[in-house]
Amino acid sequence: MTDINDKISEEKLTHYLNLTKEARKKATPIHEKGTEQDDMLAVLLRMADDYTSDAQHFMNVGDYIRAYGAINYAHAWIDAGVKLRLLDGHGDDRLFTLP
C-alpha cells in the first residue's frame, strides 16, 4: 500500500514556488514584440506573475491551501504559453507539458 501524503508543508510550497519561478525564467517568447501573439503572451505572463505573488502572500500569512492552489495556477499559465506556442520551453519536459 502506498502512503498518502495529504499535508501541504512549507517545504513543499517552497519547492513549487521555486519550480514555477524556474519555469518562468526558462520559458522565452517565440514571437516578436508588438505582434498579436506577443500581446496574448503578455496577458498569460501577467496572470502567472499575479498568481505567483498571491501564492507567496498566502504562504507568508500561513494559508498554505490557498498558496498551493495559487502556485499551481501560476505554473499552469506558463505551461499554457508553452503549449500554445507563445513561449519556447526549450525541450524541458520536467517544467512544461511540451507540444
C-alpha positions as CSV (number, residue, x, y, z in Angstrom):
1,M,0.0,0.0,0.0
2,T,1.3,3.5,-0.9
3,D,1.5,6.1,1.8
4,I,-0.7,9.1,1.1
5,N,0.8,12.5,1.7
6,D,-2.0,14.9,2.3
7,K,-0.1,17.6,4.1
8,I,1.0,20.9,2.5
9,S,4.2,21.8,4.2
10,E,6.3,25.0,3.9
11,E,9.0,22.8,2.3
12,K,6.5,21.6,-0.4
13,L,5.3,25.1,-1.1
14,T,8.8,26.4,-1.4
15,H,9.6,23.6,-3.8
16,Y,6.6,24.5,-6.1
17,L,7.3,28.2,-5.8
18,N,10.9,27.6,-6.9
19,L,9.8,25.3,-9.7
20,T,7.4,27.9,-11.1
21,K,10.0,30.6,-10.8
22,E,12.4,28.4,-12.7
23,A,9.8,27.8,-15.4
24,R,9.0,31.5,-15.7
25,K,12.7,32.2,-16.1
26,K,13.4,29.4,-18.6
27,A,10.4,29.9,-21.0
28,T,11.2,32.6,-23.6
29,P,8.9,34.4,-26.0
30,I,8.7,33.0,-29.5
31,H,7.1,35.9,-31.3
32,E,8.4,39.4,-31.9
33,K,7.4,42.3,-29.7
34,G,4.3,44.1,-30.9
35,T,2.7,41.1,-32.5
36,E,-0.8,39.8,-31.6
37,Q,0.9,36.7,-30.1
38,D,3.2,38.9,-28.0
39,D,0.1,40.8,-26.7
40,M,-1.6,37.5,-25.8
41,L,1.6,36.2,-24.1
42,A,1.7,39.4,-22.0
43,V,-1.7,38.5,-20.6
44,L,-0.7,35.0,-19.8
45,L,2.5,36.0,-18.1
46,R,0.8,38.8,-16.1
47,M,-1.6,36.1,-14.8
48,A,1.3,33.8,-13.9
49,D,3.1,36.6,-12.1
50,D,0.0,37.7,-10.2
51,Y,-0.8,34.2,-9.1
52,T,2.9,33.7,-8.0
53,S,2.7,36.9,-6.0
54,D,-0.6,35.7,-4.5
55,A,0.9,32.3,-3.6
56,Q,3.8,34.0,-1.8
57,H,1.4,36.2,0.1
58,F,-0.8,33.3,1.2
59,M,2.3,31.3,2.2
60,N,3.6,34.3,4.3
61,V,0.3,34.5,6.2
62,G,0.2,30.8,6.8
63,D,-2.7,30.0,4.3
64,Y,-0.9,27.0,2.7
65,I,-4.1,25.7,1.0
66,R,-4.6,28.9,-1.0
67,A,-0.8,29.2,-1.6
68,Y,-0.7,25.7,-3.1
69,G,-3.7,26.5,-5.3
70,A,-2.3,29.8,-6.5
71,I,1.2,28.5,-7.3
72,N,-0.4,25.7,-9.4
73,Y,-2.5,28.2,-11.3
74,A,0.7,30.3,-11.9
75,H,2.5,27.4,-13.3
76,A,-0.5,26.4,-15.5
77,W,-0.5,29.9,-17.1
78,I,3.2,29.5,-18.0
79,D,2.6,25.9,-19.2
80,A,-0.3,27.2,-21.4
81,G,2.0,29.7,-23.0
82,V,4.4,26.8,-24.0
83,K,1.5,24.6,-25.1
84,L,0.0,27.4,-27.3
85,R,3.5,28.0,-28.8
86,L,3.7,31.5,-27.4
87,L,6.7,30.5,-25.3
88,D,9.6,28.2,-26.0
89,G,10.1,25.6,-23.3
90,H,13.4,24.6,-24.7
91,G,12.6,20.9,-24.7
92,D,12.2,20.8,-20.9
93,D,9.6,18.2,-20.2
94,R,10.2,18.5,-16.4
95,L,8.9,22.0,-16.3
96,F,6.4,22.0,-19.1
97,T,3.9,20.0,-21.0
98,L,5.5,20.2,-24.4
99,P,3.5,20.5,-27.6
